[in-house]
């Protein structure tokens, strides 16, 4: 479900890039995106490009190569094993359709600009839908990423035709130049934790997600490759000195009750799994997206875990144990009966 990107001819040494690909592979990454038309690339581009593709071939990693018509005609692509060519500017619909019939590689179309009319024309030209996928753009310049509304609208079109969709999230580790401001598809993902942006795209129904930046950290890859799409993972900032009983509750798997409160997400399990008493602690203002656990003063509700969806007054019976405001878009999307865990 998660892929990485690697770019030849830029500021990273090829050894570092190849080591990164190997480490990502060890974490379960099986897809790599790269570009064959980087205006900033140096004279060593073609050699490094070949080394990247050769390693992917050796490891059996699926490759997607972004390319413009100009570079497509200049590079001898026949000597590389490439699984998908992502068609950037310069290609006609007829050329794309012919590729799905004549070439050994599949075709990635631009998901943001390839609309229903173009799909029908593509079919008319004899294009094979089972040989294409729809890959959204990423947007290096700040404030230019697309909206969630447009993203959903475009993906619905591809779902009607059974076409696989793909989109990008940024990394917070080593961003790609020359702008270094992240490579998201959705603008709202530019500065947030990849754990959050990744799950947000899953909830929006995307089929495959690629980290667009030059390198993700191994910690990012470990977490992302192990996320269960049926369990929302919420990064949390802990508040105060928590007791072992509180930490045990926070470390557990929770289910949002099928009858959650109007202002809260309520854990279905927390009172049942509580082992020991919870003393009053950190009974402060309960701000929106605070995580709270009821203490022993709340009698039968001791151990109740909640995530608040609005500000509430302090209560001596309720301990504020954490803050998940960073994961706002995930909290707001949690439905009754859905499972969630905390990451800290």
N, C-alpha and C positions, 0 to 999 in steps of 0.2 A: 504493500500500500504506500510505502514511502520510498522516494528516489532521491538521488543527489545530482549535483551539477559539477562539472570540471571544465576549465577553460584553458586552452593552450595559448602560449605566446604572451601571457600577461606577467604580472610581477612575481608570481609564485614559481619556485624552482620545480622542474618536472619531477624530481625525486620526491618532493613533498606532496605533489599532486598524486603520484602513483601510490605512495604510502597511504594517503587518505582514502583512495579508492579501495585498497586492500582492507583497511580497517573498517570501512563502511560495509564491505562485503561480509566481513566477519560478524557484523551486527545484523545481518540479514537483508541488506540492501541489494536489490537485484536489477535496478534500472538506473541508467545514467543519461543525463541530458548534457549536450555540449553544443557549441556554436562554431560553424565554419565560416562565419563572416563577421569577425570582430575588427572594426576599423583601428582599434588601439593595439592590435596584436603586432609583435615584433617579427623580425626575420626568421626566428626559430619556430614560428607557429606550425608549419607543416610537419616538421619532425616530431614535435611534441604531440600534435594532433594524432599522428600515426601511432605513437607510443601509447596514448590513452586508449585508442580503439583496439589496439593489439592486446592490451591487458584485459579490457572488457571481454574480448573474444575468448581469451584464455580462461577467464573466470565464469564465462557464460552469463555475463551481465547484458541485459537488453539495452541497446543504445538508440537514442533519439538525437538526430543531428539537425540543428536549425540552420537553414541555408537560403540565401537569396539566389535569384536566377543567374546573376553575374558569377557568383562563386561556384554555382552548380556546373556552369560551363567551363570554368577554369580548372577546377580540381578533378583529378582522375579518381572518381568515387568507386570505380569498379575494383580497385585494388584493396578496398577496405570492406570489412564485414560490418554493415550498418543495418539495423533492424527497421528503423523508421526515419524518413526524411521529413522534417517539419518545414513546410513550404512558406517562406517569408515572401516579401514583395517580388513581383516580376513574373510569377507563373500564372498562366491562364487556367480556367476550369477544365478545359479540354486536355491540357497537358497533365494536370493532376489526375484526371480520369484515366488517361492512357498509362500513366505510371502504375496504377493499381492492377493493370492487366499485363504489362510488359516487363516491369522491373522486379528484382528479387527482394526489394525492401517494401515495407508498408509506407503509408503516407499519413502524416499528422497535419491536419488543416487548422487554420487559425479559428479557434472557437468563438472569438469575439466578433469576427467579421463574416463568418461563414453562416449565412442565414438559411431559412427554409427554401427560398427561391433558388439559392445556389446549390443546395443539396439536390433539389429536383433536376436542375440543369446537369449536375454532376452525374446523376443516374441516367439521364437522357444521353449523355456522351458515353455511356457504357461503364462508368466508374463502379468499382466493387466496394460496397459499404463495409464488408467484412475485412477489408484491407486498410481501413482508415481509423484514426481516432481524432478527437477534437481537443487540441491543446490551447489553453488560454495564453495570452501574453503575460509577461511580467513587465513592471514599470519602474525603471531606475530613478526617474525624476520624481521628487516628492510632490504629492498632491495630484498625481496623474493616474493612480490606480483606479480601477472601475468600482462601481457601487455594488452592494449586495443584491439590489433589485435587478440590475442589468445582468449580473452573473446568473441569478436564478432563471431569468427570462431566457437567456441563451441556452442554458443547460437543459431546460424543458424541451427545447426543439430537438436536441440531440437524443434525448431519452425516447422521444417518439419514434426515432429511426433505429434505436438499439445501438447507438454509437457511443463508445467509451469516451469519457471526459477526463481531462487532466488540468491541474492548475498549480500555481507556485506559491510558496511561502518564503519569507526571509529567514536567515539565521542571525543570531546575535553574536556569532563568534568571529568569522572572517568574511567581511562583506566584499563584494566585487566592485572594482573600479569601473569607470573613472569617477563615479559620483559617491560611492560608498554609503548609500542611504537605504540599502535593502532592495530586494527584488520580489515584491509581492504582486499577486494578481489583484487582490482587493486592497484598496488604500487603507482601510481600517486595520490591516494586519502589519503595517510597516514597522511599528515600534513595539509590538507586543511579543510576549513569550511564544516561541514556536509551538510549544505544547498546546497553547490556547488556539492559535491560528489553524493548526493542523486539525484539531477536533472540530473547530467551527466549519471547516470545509467538509469534513465527514458528515456533519449534521445537515449541510446543504446538499448532500447527495452526490458529491464529486466521487469519481471512481478511483482516481490516482492523484497523489500529491507529491510534488518534487520541491526540494529545497533549492531555490534559485541561486543563492549566493555561492561564493567561491568555495567555502568550507564551513561545515557545521562542526560543532564540538562532538567528541565521542559521547559525552553525557547526553547531548541532545538526541543523537542517533539511538542510543540505548533506550531512552524513554519513548521516543516516537515509534521505534520498531516494535515495541511491546505494548502499545496502547490497544486496548480492547474496545472496538467501536460500540459495544453495548454497555460500557461503563465509562461515564464522564470523569476524567481526571482533573481535579481542581487544584492548581497551585495555591498554597496558603501561606500567609505570614503569621507565625504564632505570636500570641500576645501574652506577655508576662511569664511567670515561672509556673508551668503547668504540672499538675500531679500525675503520677503514673496511671491513675484511673482515667483521667482526661485524655492523656496521650494514647492510651489503649483504645479508647472510643474513636479518636481521630484517625487511628491506624486501621480501622475496620472498614469493611464494605457496607455502604448504606443504600437504602431505597427511599426515594421520595414518596411519602404516603400518597395513596390514591385520593385522599381527601386533605391535601395540604391546606394550611391556613391562607387567608387572603394576602397576608403580608410576609409569609415565611415558606421556606422549604423545610419540611419536617422529616427527620429520619424515622423510618418504620422500626428499625432494630435497636437503636441506641440504648433505650431503657432496659431492654432484655439482655444485652451483652455487658452491661455495667457490672464490674466486679469490685465492690468496696464503696465506701462513702466518699462523697465529693464535698469538700469544705467550701464555704463562700470565698470568692477570690475575684478580683478585678471586676467589681460590679459597677462598671462605668456606663456612660452613654452607649447605647447599642446602635451604632451607625449602620446605614445601609451596606449590605454585603459583609457584615460581621458574622462570624460563626460563634454560636453560644451553646453552652451546656448548662442545664438546670442543676443547681446544687441541692444539698440535703434539706434546705429550708422549704423546697417546693414539694416535700413529701412524696407522693406517688409519682410525680413527674421527674424526680431526681434521675439524671442521666439523659434527659431529652436533649437531642442535638437539633439545632435549627440554623438555617442560613437566612438572614433577614433581607427582605426586598424593599424595606423602607426604614427610616430612622425610628427608633423606639426609645423611650425614656429608660434611665437606669432602673434596675430592679435588684434588690438585695438577694433575691432567690436565683438570679441568673448570672453565670460567669461568662465574660467575653473571653474566648480562647483563641480567636484568630480572625484574619481578614482575607477575603477572597475577591476583593474589588477588582484586582487585575484580571480576573476571569469573568467579568461582568457579562460578556456575550454568551458564555456557557451557562452561567447561573440563570439568566433570563430565558434560556432555551430548554431548561430542565422541565420535563413533563411529569405529571403524576405517574407513579409506578416505575420511573426510570432510576437506574442505579448510578451511584457516584462514589468516588474515593477522593482523598486529599493527597497532594504531593508536597512533601516538605523535607 
